[in-house]
Amino acid sequence: MDNSTYGLPAWQLAALSGTHIDTARRWKRAGQIPRQAAALISIRLHGELGTIDPEFEGFIIRRGSIWTPENAEIRPGELRAIPYRSQQIRELD
């Protein structure tokens, strides 16, 4: 993952990371953002879930859904329904 400052102004880095503007300015001067803050910014900018867990590489959050690497959309209600559908399948077996 690229820990650069993404070419963003300090105020935007601060807003995306929930940090103080002075902290974002320090990152800009250093030319690098701490790994955890960079992951949060990446998620907020691009929806990339692989930044928080390598198992989710290629999965993104966009327009209120999770998108798989195969470009399949999974809506929040579908995620919540997984335990119930699994139970239905077990009962039908």
PyMOL commands that set and color helices and strands:
alter all, ss='L'
color gray80, all
select helices_A, chain A and resi 10-17+21-30+35-46+49-51+54-56+76-92
alter helices_A, ss='H'
color red, helices_A
select strands_A, chain A and resi 60-62+65-67+73-74
alter strands_A, ss='S'
color yellow, strands_A
deselect
rebuild
show_as cartoon
